[in-house]
Amino acid sequence: MEKKVVVGVIGCGCIAHAAHNPSYMNNPDVVIKYFCDIIPERAEQAVSQYGCGIAVTDYHDVIGDPEVEAVSVCTPNRMHPVIAMDALRAGKHVLCEKPAARTYAEAKEMQAVQHETGKVLNIGVVNRFNTAVNKIRELISAGTLGEVYHVYVSFRARRSIPGLGGAFTTKEIAGGGALIDWGVHYLDIVMFCTGDPKPVTVSGQAYSKLGVDMKNYIYENMWSEGTKDLNGTYDVDDSVTGLVRTQTAPGVWGPTISLNGAWAQNIGPHEAYIDFLGDQAGIRLQYGGNFTIYGTKDGKLWEETPEYESVNMFQNEIDSFVRCVRTGEKLPSHIDQVIITARMMQAIYDSSDAHAEVRLDW
């Protein structure tokens, strides 16, 4: 019988409890040895809830244990590069939640340490393990859409700023707001489905408008409301727009990408979709749901919403991570792929700060 993979979960907040912990518990090849959080009660609650592991407050206790082979980093963004790089250098494989880091420079440093150590560094871009997303990628690769010339991204909510005044809305901790929190998922889906083209020119504008007056902010819903602090900080973007031109090879233009995103806007309908526009057909993916193909057939307009069996993307992500720890295979969520999205988001923020288009050299 093959030895189980011993893991530690660092950070026992929302994403750990919603995804990492239950997915590890469902994997028969894993044992969780540590739950770590700077708030002792959170780590202790995880031990009690899952009936296993040791509660600790210092992540060095986790990465210093020779039995531990792999860790999940589920902390606020500020600590992602610090803990991930320390863990890699301690000989551990790492699954780090998205975004990889607050800035592209930090993500590049993480990539360099991964190359230096040779250990696994995957980022929690979980949609790369989503059934619908993978089917769209296959359709695009097979030429079903023809030339995909443009992708439109919309992730907009009326008023849904998470954890107002806390870590989510503090730039020094999170690195940004709506773009880095929500947009990272949407843009990464675009990159994955279209073959990870290189962003070449980027023009964007980020806005911090609706959440600034925190005490008078009226909201529809609030993720992580338990971290709300109306005496805290709000210095991140609550909406963003942008246009990205890409290349698939030097001198070969890929699809353009346009985006409209908002944690909070004074428009009612919530939008969460991606449109892949091809010259033969198009696809609209409802984020977290199904997709519809639009085209023509036999001289008529045609559309279809395929039916298929879906897997739980978080379970698929964790199972794939555990598998690659044993096999050494390079997953689609490897830092080498995901860093392209990090560079694109950085360029959107840089363009916004400069009020000018940014050109990237590769």
N, C-alpha and C positions, 0 to 999 in steps of 0.2 A: 504494500500500500504506500502510495507516494505521500511524502511529508506535506502537511498543510502549510500554506504561506502565512507567516505571522505578520500582522499589520498593526499600525497605530493610527488613530484618527486624531489629528491635531486641529482643535477648534470644534466646539460642540454646540454650535448655534443652529440656525434654521436649515442651512443646506446639508449639514451633517445628518441631522435627524430626518430630514425629508428624503434624502437620497443615499448618501454614503453608508451610514450605519445599517439601515435595513437591507441594502443590497449586499453588503459584506456578509450580513447574517444569513442571507438566503443562499450564499455560495458555499457549498460543502467542502471546498478546498481551502477555506480561509478560517483563521482564528484571529479575533481582535484581542490583542494583549493590552493595549493602552487606549484610554480616552483622556485627552489632554485639553485643558482650557484654563486660561488665566483666572477665570471665575470658578473656584473649587466646586461650588454647588452644581454647575453645569456638568462637569466631568463625573461627579458622584451620581448625578441623576441618570447619566447614560449607563453607568455600571449597573445601577439598580434596574433600569428599564430593560436592558438586554441580557442581564444575568451573566455577565462575563467581564473580563478586563480589570485593569488597575486604573484608578483615577489619579492623575498627576496634573500639576500646574505649570511645569517647566518642560518645554518640548525637547530640551537636551536629554532629559531622562529617557525619552522615547528613542531618539536617534542614537543614543549611546548604548543601547541594549543590543548586543550582537545577535540575539534571536530575531529581532525585528528585521524583516527583509524589505518592507515597503510601507509608505505612509501616504495618507490623504491629508492635504493641506486645505483646511476649510475655514481659514481665518479671514479677517478683513484684508483688503487688497494690499495695504501697506506692508504686511508681513509675508506676503506670498514669496517674493524673491529671497528674503532673508532666510526663512525656514527652508524653502526648497533647496537653496544652494548649500546650506549647512547639512541638510539631509543627504544630498548627492555626495558631498565630500566625506560624509560618514559612511558611505557605501550603501545607501538605501535607494530603492526605486521610488519615484514620486509621481503621484497624481495630484496636481495642484488645481484648485478651482479656478474658474474664469473670473476676471481676465488674468492673463499670465502675470501682469504687473500693472503698476500705475502708469508707466511710461514705456515707450519703445526702448529707451536706453536700458532700463531695468530688465526688460525681456531679453535683450541682446546679451546681457551679462549672464542671465540664467541659461541661455542657449550655449554660451561659451563654457560654462561649468559642466553642462551635460556632455559636451564634446570632450572635455578634459577628463571626466570620470568614466564615461561610457555607460552610466546607469540610465535607466528609463526616466524620462521627464515628459509626461503627458499633461495636457491642460484640459480642464473640464468643459470643453466645447461639446456638450452632450448631444447636440443635434447631429453630429457626425455618426451617431449610433442610432439615429431615428429611422424607422422603416420607410416612411414616406419620403424623407430627404434622400435616402439612398436610392429609392426607386426613381426619383427625379434625376439624380445624377446619372443613373443608368440610361434613362431616356435621352438625356442630352448627349451623353457619350455615344449612344447608338445613332445619333443624327435624326431622331424623331422630330425635333423642333427645327431642324435645319440649322442655319446660322443664328446663334443666340447673340443678338446685337445690343440688347439693352435689358437691364434688370432694375425693376422699381421696388423699393423697400419701404413699407409703412408700418411703424410701430408707435401708435399714438393712443393715449388714454386721456380722458377728460381731466381728472385730477387724481393721480395715483402715486404721488411721490413717496418712496419708501422711507421709513424710519426718520421722519423729518427732524432735523437738528442733530442727528446722531452720525454714526460712521458713514452711512450711505451718502450723506449730503455734506461731508467735510472733505474737501479736495486733498488735504494732506494725508488723509487715510485712504480714500477711495480712488483718487486720481481724476475723477470726473463724475458725471451724473448719468443722465439718460443714455448717452452714447456708450459709455464704458460699461454700464450695467445691463441695459437692454440691447443696445445696438450691436454689441459684440456678438451676440447669438445670431442676429439676422445677417450681419455682414459675413460672419463665418460660414453660414449656410450658403450664401452666394459664392464665396470662394470655393467651398468644397464641391458644390454642384457644377461649377464651371471650370474645374480643373486647376484651381489656385493660380489665376492669372496675376501678373504683377501690376499693382497700381503705379501709374506713371505721372498723371497730373491729378491734383486733388484741390477742390474748392469747397469750403464748408463754412458754416456759421453756427455757433452754439450760443444759446440764450439762457440767461438766468433771470426769470421774470416773475413767475407766479408764486414761487416758494419763498421769496426773499422776506416778505412780511409774514414770518412764521406764525405769529400769534393771531393773525386774522386770516390765515389760510383755511379755506373750507374745502373739504375733500370728499371724494366718492368712496375711496377705499385706501388702505395703507398697509402694504407688506411690512412685516417686522415692526408693527406699531409699538411693541414692547420696548423698542430702543428709541422711541421718540423723545426729544428733549427740546422744548420750545425756548430754552435759554442757551441752546447749543449753537451750532454753526450751519449756515447755508451759503456755500460759495461754489456750487457746481451748476452744470447746465441742466435745466429742466426741459429743454427742447433743442433740436438740432436739425439742420438740413445740409445736404451736400451733393456734389457731383464728382464722380471718379471716372477717369479714363484708364483703361488697362491695356496691357500687351501680353500676348501668349508666347511671344518670342521677340527678339530684337527686331524692330521695324514692322512687326505683325500686330495689328490692333485687335484687342479682345473686346468684350462687351463693356459698354458704359454702365455705371451704377449710379442711380439717384436715390436719395433717401430723405424721408421725413419722419422724425422721431420725436416723441414727447412723453415724458412722465406726466406732464400736466399741460393742458391747453383749454381754451375757452370754446371748445367745439365738443358736441355731445358724443357722437358715435365713436366707439372704441374700434381701432383698426389694427390688425395684427396679421399681415400677409406679405408675401413676396410674389411679384409677377416676373416670370421669365419669358421674354418676348423673342420669339424666333421668326424667321421668314417663312417657315412651313407650319408652325404651330406655336401655341403659347401655353404656359402653365401658371395657374395661381395656386400657391400653397398657403393654406390657412395655418398660421403658426401653431404647432402643437396638435394639428388635426390632419385632415385629408387634403388632397389636391384635385384640381379639375384641369383636364386638357381641352384646349379650344383649337379648332382647325376647320378645314373643309374636307369633304369626302363626297365623291360622285356628284360634284357640282352643287353641293349644299353645305350650309354651315353645320358644324358637328361639334359636339362636346361630350365628354365622358368623365365621370368621377369613379376611378377604379376602386374596386373592393379587394382587400387583401388582409391577411393576418398580420397584426403588428406585435412587435415585442416591446417590452418596457425599456425605454432608451437608457434610463439610469442603471438598470440591472445589466443591460448589454454593455454599457460603458465599464462598469466595475468588473464584470466577468472577463471582458477583453483585457483590462489592465492586469488582472491576476494572471491571465493566460500569457501575456507578453512578458511578465516577470519571469516566467518559467522558460519561455521559448526564445526570448530576445527579439521577437518580431517588432517591426516598426508600425505602429498604429497611425491612422489618419489624424489623431489628436496629438501627435508628437510635436514638440516645440518647433522643429524645423518647418512644419507646415503652418502651424498656428501663428507663428511670428509675422507672417505676411499681414494678417488681420490687425495685429498690434501696430504694425508700421502704418497701415492705412488710417487707423483711428488717430494715431499721433499726428498724422498729416492733416486730418480734419481739424483737430484742435489747433495746430500750428497755423493753418490757413485762417481760422477764426480769429486768432490773436493778431495776425498780421493784416487781416482784411484784404487778403490777396491770395491768388492761386499759388499752390506749392508744387514744384516739380521734383520727382524722386528719381535718383539714379541707382541702377542696380548693377 
